């Protein structure tokens, strides 16, 4: 096998591979000899079929299998011998001339093919001594715990039917029919709908107009949908709702005691407080973690400047751009509405894609050198978490991960990335700083600390939905969707 480099431009490589026809024929003969004792051909005893007859009958088929095997396996071996890692699956090209292909299958011509790929650039790891992290910590107060328990109690409170008119805090049971321009619209009709006045669940102005109604009343309510309402066909439109009041119920008193805990399946109010405190601490801890992670990634971004493989950048950009356009379409907005242009947005997200890929490669190298591994147990837990997100679709999701090449990487990558961050946190200087919950939850420069790569399409809205790093070691492959996505709620907050 002759291997010749025909292009070395930046990260781009092109390799010409030639396997002499005599080598192809020799391997063909070996396989024909192996098949001699296995095939059954009328007129010949087992093992007595002449090689010439086997070659005439099965030669092309076996040679085609050989060609496919070479194309499938040799590129990996060639790159390994060259000490290179391909950023994406190498592109293989060979002759499309039918006459030439026929000669190859008949071992009458050398088998030639070309590999085209981008290499992952060598990354010389730098000392982490200069990386410093400020970890924001919130002390959970007793008042905050009690406030949260009060919300739980209010959500679990009972209501009792009352005589008289509805007031703030009462629950109204009603039928309603919504219309825009006199025509009923999808999602605007319900029977026996329950609404607590003051809960803020309905369109602004709707609940206020329920104050003073009583059981049996029929009333028309007029409201205006917000201009930024998720459904474009309703945004900014005036609407009427014909309602029939069926019941008015007053809320029962809320008491925080062992009885409340018991209704929630918890042995005591003290244990309830412990659980709630733990949940609040966990929520703040997640935000703290993401802010710490962003600080590390930002400093790594400053430390490592190199050209990223454009194939990876293109794939990452496509993922981001597809999400941005989906978000804009669902919100009924344009780039102009977001105070930018498509050209400016493309430039911004291209830079973001390059950052993600570069950081992904860096994290991959750090993790590899540190011996970071993802265990089978961790993979199983991640798969189980996916199954829980899609009730009733377990078989579909399992089939997806079993049958989709590279799908398991979408489970492995974020686990690997978090473990690399843990490794870095054990090496860098970390200083704790006590802050208020408002300070902790404040977004930095309009970006969501919980998703480091969430970047605005403009100075106002439209965010990308992916990790800032190119998912750790899997940066060397285009991202793949982990599983079918659940339909977002119409009024889901971005």
C-alpha positions in Angstrom: 0.0 0.0 0.0 1.4 3.3 -1.1 0.3 6.4 1.0 1.1 9.8 -0.4 0.2 13.2 1.1 -1.0 15.4 -1.7 -2.3 18.4 0.4 -1.2 19.9 3.8 -2.8 23.3 4.0 -3.5 24.5 7.5 -5.5 21.7 9.1 -6.6 20.3 5.8 -5.1 17.1 4.6 -5.5 15.0 1.4 -4.0 11.5 1.2 -3.7 9.4 -1.9 -3.7 5.7 -1.3 -2.7 3.1 -3.9 -3.0 -0.7 -3.4 -1.3 -2.5 -6.3 -3.5 -4.9 -8.3 -1.2 -7.8 -7.5 -1.8 -7.2 -3.7 -5.6 -7.0 -4.3 -5.4 -10.3 -6.4 -3.3 -12.0 -3.7 -5.9 -11.1 -1.0 -8.7 -12.2 -3.3 -7.0 -15.6 -3.8 -6.7 -16.1 0.0 -10.4 -15.4 0.4 -11.3 -17.7 -2.5 -9.2 -20.5 -0.9 -11.0 -19.9 2.4 -14.3 -20.1 0.6 -13.4 -23.3 -1.2 -14.4 -25.6 1.6 -17.5 -23.7 2.5 -19.4 -23.2 -0.8 -21.6 -25.8 -2.4 -21.8 -25.8 -6.2 -23.7 -28.4 -8.2 -21.4 -30.8 -10.0 -18.5 -30.4 -7.6 -17.8 -32.3 -4.4 -17.2 -30.2 -1.2 -13.8 -28.7 -1.3 -13.1 -29.8 -4.9 -14.3 -26.6 -6.7 -11.4 -25.2 -8.8 -10.2 -21.8 -7.8 -10.7 -20.6 -11.4 -14.4 -21.5 -11.2 -14.8 -19.9 -7.8 -13.1 -16.8 -9.1 -15.4 -16.7 -12.1 -18.5 -17.2 -9.9 -17.7 -15.2 -6.8 -14.6 -13.2 -7.7 -16.3 -9.8 -8.2 -18.5 -10.2 -5.2 -15.6 -11.0 -2.9 -13.5 -8.2 -4.4 -16.3 -5.7 -3.8 -16.4 -6.8 -0.2 -12.7 -6.4 0.0 -12.9 -2.9 -1.4 -15.6 -1.9 1.1 -13.5 -3.4 3.9 -10.4 -1.4 2.9 -12.4 1.8 2.6 -13.9 1.2 6.0 -10.8 0.1 7.9 -7.7 1.5 6.3 -8.3 5.2 6.9 -8.2 4.7 10.7 -5.0 2.7 10.4 -3.4 5.4 8.0 -4.2 8.2 10.4 -2.9 6.3 13.4 0.4 5.6 11.6 0.6 9.3 10.7 -0.1 10.3 14.4 -3.1 12.3 13.4 -6.7 12.6 14.6 -9.4 13.5 12.1 -11.8 16.2 13.3 -14.7 14.4 11.4 -15.1 11.2 9.5 -12.6 11.4 6.6 -14.2 11.8 3.2 -13.3 8.9 0.8 -13.4 9.4 -2.9 -12.6 6.8 -5.6 -13.1 6.4 -9.3 -16.6 6.8 -10.7 -15.6 5.5 -14.1 -17.5 2.2 -14.6 -14.8 0.7 -16.9 -12.1 1.5 -14.3 -14.2 0.1 -11.5 -14.7 -3.1 -13.5 -10.9 -3.5 -13.9 -10.4 -3.1 -10.1 -13.0 -5.8 -9.4 -11.3 -8.1 -11.8 -7.9 -7.3 -10.2 -6.7 -5.8 -13.5 -6.0 -2.3 -12.1 -4.6 -0.8 -8.9 -7.1 0.2 -6.4 -6.8 4.0 -5.7 -8.7 6.2 -3.3 -8.3 9.6 -1.7 -8.8 10.6 1.9 -9.8 14.2 2.6 -10.0 15.4 6.2 -9.1 18.1 8.8 -6.8 17.2 11.6 -7.4 18.1 15.2 -4.6 20.5 16.0 -2.1 19.5 18.6 -2.8 21.2 21.9 0.0 21.8 24.3 -1.6 22.1 27.7 -0.7 25.1 29.9 -0.5 25.4 33.6 -3.7 26.1 35.4 -1.9 28.0 38.2 -3.1 31.3 36.9 -6.8 30.3 36.8 -8.8 31.8 39.7 -12.4 31.3 40.4 -14.8 33.2 42.7 -17.5 30.9 43.9 -20.7 32.7 45.0 -22.4 31.1 47.9 -25.9 31.9 49.3 -26.8 31.3 52.9 -30.4 30.0 53.0 -32.4 31.8 55.7 -35.1 30.4 57.8 -37.5 33.0 56.4 -36.8 31.8 52.8 -37.5 28.2 53.9 -40.8 29.2 55.5 -41.7 31.3 52.5 -41.2 28.3 50.2 -43.2 26.0 52.6 -46.0 28.6 52.6 -46.1 28.4 48.8 -46.3 24.6 49.0 -49.1 24.9 51.5 -51.0 27.4 49.4 -50.7 25.1 46.3 -52.0 22.2 48.4 -54.8 24.2 50.2 -58.4 23.2 49.8 -61.3 25.3 48.8 -64.9 25.3 50.1 -67.9 26.5 48.1 -69.3 29.7 49.4 -72.4 31.9 48.9 -71.9 35.5 47.6 -69.5 37.0 45.1 -66.0 36.1 44.1 -63.1 38.0 45.7 -59.3 38.0 45.4 -58.0 34.6 46.3 -61.3 32.7 45.6 -61.4 29.9 43.1 -63.9 30.3 40.2 -65.1 27.2 38.3 -66.4 28.2 34.9 -67.0 27.4 31.3 -65.6 29.8 28.7 -65.5 30.4 25.0 -62.8 32.7 23.6 -63.2 34.6 20.3 -61.1 36.9 18.2 -63.0 39.0 15.6 -66.1 37.0 16.5 -64.5 33.7 15.6 -63.6 31.0 18.2 -59.9 30.2 18.3 -58.0 27.0 19.1 -57.3 26.6 22.8 -59.8 29.2 23.8 -62.5 26.9 25.0 -62.8 25.0 28.3 -65.4 23.5 30.6 -65.2 23.3 34.4 -62.0 25.3 34.3 -60.7 26.3 37.7 -59.0 29.6 38.2 -57.8 31.3 41.5 -58.3 35.0 41.2 -54.9 36.7 41.6 -52.9 33.7 40.5 -51.8 35.4 37.3 -52.4 32.2 35.2 -54.6 33.9 32.6 -54.2 36.8 30.2 -53.6 40.1 32.0 -57.0 41.7 32.9 -59.0 38.4 32.7 -58.9 37.6 36.4 -59.6 41.2 37.5 -63.0 41.0 35.7 -64.0 37.9 37.7 -64.1 39.9 40.9 -67.7 40.3 41.9 -69.2 37.4 39.9 -71.4 34.8 41.6 -72.5 31.2 40.8 -74.8 31.1 37.8 -73.6 34.4 36.3 -73.0 34.7 32.6 -70.6 37.4 31.6 -68.4 38.5 28.7 -64.8 39.4 29.4 -62.8 41.6 27.0 -59.0 41.4 27.1 -56.0 42.0 24.8 -53.4 39.4 24.2 -49.8 40.7 25.0 -47.9 41.7 21.9 -45.2 39.1 22.8 -47.7 36.3 23.2 -46.2 33.0 22.0 -49.0 32.3 19.5 -48.4 34.8 16.6 -52.0 34.5 15.5 -53.2 35.9 18.8 -50.4 38.3 19.8 -51.7 41.8 20.2 -55.2 40.9 19.3 -58.4 41.9 21.2 -60.4 38.9 22.4 -63.7 38.3 24.1 -64.5 35.4 26.5 -68.1 34.3 27.1 -68.1 32.8 30.6 -70.6 30.9 32.7 -69.8 30.8 36.4 -70.5 27.4 37.9 -69.0 27.7 41.4 -67.3 30.1 43.7 -65.1 28.6 46.4 -63.1 30.3 49.2 -59.7 29.1 50.3 -59.3 27.2 53.5 -56.8 28.6 56.1 -53.2 27.7 55.6 -51.4 26.2 58.5 -47.8 25.0 58.5 -47.8 22.0 60.9 -47.3 18.3 61.1 -50.7 17.8 59.4 -49.6 19.7 56.3 -46.4 17.6 56.2 -48.5 14.4 56.5 -50.6 15.4 53.5 -47.4 15.6 51.6 -46.3 12.2 52.7 -43.6 13.5 55.1 -43.5 12.5 58.8 -43.2 16.0 60.4 -42.9 19.7 59.7 -39.3 19.7 60.8 -38.5 17.1 58.2 -40.4 19.1 55.6 -38.2 22.1 56.5 -35.1 20.0 56.1 -36.2 18.8 52.7 -37.1 22.3 51.5 -33.9 23.7 52.7 -32.0 21.0 50.9 -33.9 21.7 47.7 -33.2 25.5 47.9 -29.5 24.9 48.5 -29.4 22.5 45.6 -31.0 25.0 43.3 -28.6 27.7 44.3 -25.7 25.2 44.1 -26.6 24.5 40.5 -26.5 28.2 39.6 -23.2 28.6 41.5 -21.8 25.6 39.6 -22.6 27.1 36.2 -21.2 30.5 37.1 -18.0 28.8 38.3 -17.9 26.8 35.1 -18.3 29.9 33.0 -15.4 31.6 34.7 -13.2 28.5 34.0 -14.3 28.4 30.4 -13.8 32.1 29.9 -10.2 31.9 31.2 -9.5 28.8 29.1 -10.8 30.7 26.1 -8.2 33.4 26.8 -5.4 30.9 27.3 -5.9 28.8 24.1 -6.0 30.5 20.8 -5.8 28.2 17.7 -7.6 27.6 14.5 -10.5 25.2 15.0 -11.4 22.6 12.3 -13.9 24.3 10.1 -15.9 21.1 9.6 -16.6 21.0 13.3 -17.3 24.8 13.4 -19.7 24.5 10.5 -21.6 21.6 12.2 -21.8 23.6 15.5 -22.9 26.7 13.7 -25.6 24.8 11.8 -27.0 23.5 15.1 -27.1 27.0 16.7 -28.5 28.7 13.6 -31.3 26.1 13.3 -32.3 26.7 16.9 -32.2 30.5 16.5 -34.5 30.4 13.4 -36.8 27.9 15.2 -37.1 30.3 18.1 -37.7 33.3 15.9 -40.4 31.4 13.9 -42.2 30.2 17.1 -42.2 33.7 18.5 -43.3 35.3 15.2 -40.3 37.7 15.2 -37.6 38.7 12.8 -34.0 39.7 13.3 -35.1 43.3 12.8 -37.5 42.9 15.8 -34.4 41.8 17.8 -32.5 44.9 16.8 -30.0 43.2 14.6 -29.7 41.8 11.1 -29.3 38.3 9.8 -25.7 39.1 8.7 -24.8 40.4 12.1 -26.4 37.5 13.8 -24.6 35.0 11.6 -21.2 36.6 12.4 -22.0 36.6 16.2 -23.0 32.9 16.2 -20.1 31.9 14.0 -17.8 33.2 16.7 -19.8 31.4 19.3 -19.5 28.1 17.3 -15.7 28.6 17.0 -15.5 29.2 20.8 -17.5 26.0 21.6 -15.4 23.8 19.3 -12.1 25.2 20.5 -13.1 24.8 24.2 -14.4 21.3 23.5 -11.0 20.3 22.1 -9.2 21.8 25.1 -11.4 20.1 27.6 -11.0 16.8 25.7 -7.2 17.1 25.9 -7.3 18.0 29.5 -9.6 15.1 30.3 -7.5 12.7 28.3 -4.3 13.7 30.0 -6.0 13.6 33.5 -7.4 10.1 32.8 -11.0 11.2 33.1 -13.4 8.4 32.2 -17.1 8.0 32.0 -18.3 4.8 33.6 -21.0 2.5 32.3 -23.0 3.2 35.4 -23.0 6.9 34.6 -24.1 6.2 31.1 -26.9 4.1 32.3 -28.1 6.8 34.7 -28.0 9.3 31.8 -30.0 7.0 29.6 -32.5 6.5 32.4 -32.8 10.3 32.8 -33.6 10.5 29.1 -36.3 7.9 29.4 -37.9 9.7 32.3 -38.2 12.9 30.2 -40.3 11.1 27.6 -43.0 9.0 29.2 -44.5 6.5 26.9 -41.7 6.8 24.4 -39.2 4.5 26.1 -39.0 2.0 23.3 -38.5 4.7 20.7 -35.7 6.3 22.7 -34.0 3.0 23.4 -34.1 2.1 19.7 -32.7 5.6 18.9 -29.6 5.1 21.1 -29.1 1.5 19.9 -29.4 2.1 16.2 -28.1 5.7 15.7 -24.4 5.9 15.2 -22.8 8.3 17.6 -26.0 8.8 19.6 -24.4 7.5 22.8 -21.9 10.3 22.5 -24.6 12.8 23.3 -25.0 11.1 26.7 -21.4 10.6 27.3 -20.1 14.1 26.3 -21.8 16.3 29.0 -20.9 13.8 31.7 -17.3 13.9 30.5 -17.3 17.7 30.4 -18.6 18.0 34.0 -16.0 15.6 35.2 -13.2 17.6 33.5 -14.6 20.7 35.2 -14.4 18.9 38.5 -10.8 18.0 37.8 -10.0 21.6 37.0 -11.7 22.8 40.2 -9.4 20.5 42.2 -6.4 22.3 40.6 -7.4 26.0 40.3 -7.6 28.6 43.1 -11.2 28.9 44.3 -12.4 31.7 46.7 -15.8 31.6 48.2 -17.9 34.8 48.4 -21.2 35.1 50.2 -23.8 36.9 48.2 -27.5 37.5 48.3 -29.8 35.3 46.2 -30.5 38.3 44.0 -26.8 38.7 43.2 -26.4 35.0 42.6 -29.4 34.8 40.2 -28.6 38.0 38.3 -27.7 37.3 34.7 -24.3 38.5 33.6 -24.3 40.5 30.4 -27.8 39.2 29.6 -26.6 35.6 29.5 -28.0 32.6 31.3 -25.5 31.3 33.8 -27.2 27.9 33.8 -26.3 27.5 30.1 -22.9 29.0 29.5 -23.3 29.2 25.8 -26.6 30.8 25.7 -25.9 33.8 23.7 -28.3 36.5 22.5 -29.2 36.7 18.8 -29.3 40.4 19.5 -28.9 42.7 22.5 -32.3 41.6 23.6 -33.6 38.0 23.0 -33.4 34.7 21.1 -30.9 32.4 22.8 -29.0 29.4 21.6 -29.7 26.2 23.4 -26.4 24.3 23.8 -23.4 24.0 26.0 -20.6 26.5 25.7 -18.0 23.9 25.2 -18.4 21.5 22.3 -19.3 18.7 24.7 -15.8 17.7 25.8 -14.1 14.9 24.0 -16.9 14.6 21.5 -15.9 17.9 20.0 -14.3 15.8 17.3 -17.6 14.8 15.9 -20.7 16.8 14.9 -23.3 16.9 17.6 -26.3 14.6 17.3 -29.7 15.0 18.8 -30.0 12.9 21.9 -33.7 12.0 21.5 -36.9 13.4 20.0 -37.6 16.7 21.8 -40.8 17.3 23.7 -43.0 20.0 22.4 -42.4 23.2 24.3 -45.3 24.7 26.1 -46.8 27.6 24.3 -45.9 30.1 27.1 -42.6 28.5 28.0 -40.1 31.1 29.3 -37.0 31.5 27.2 
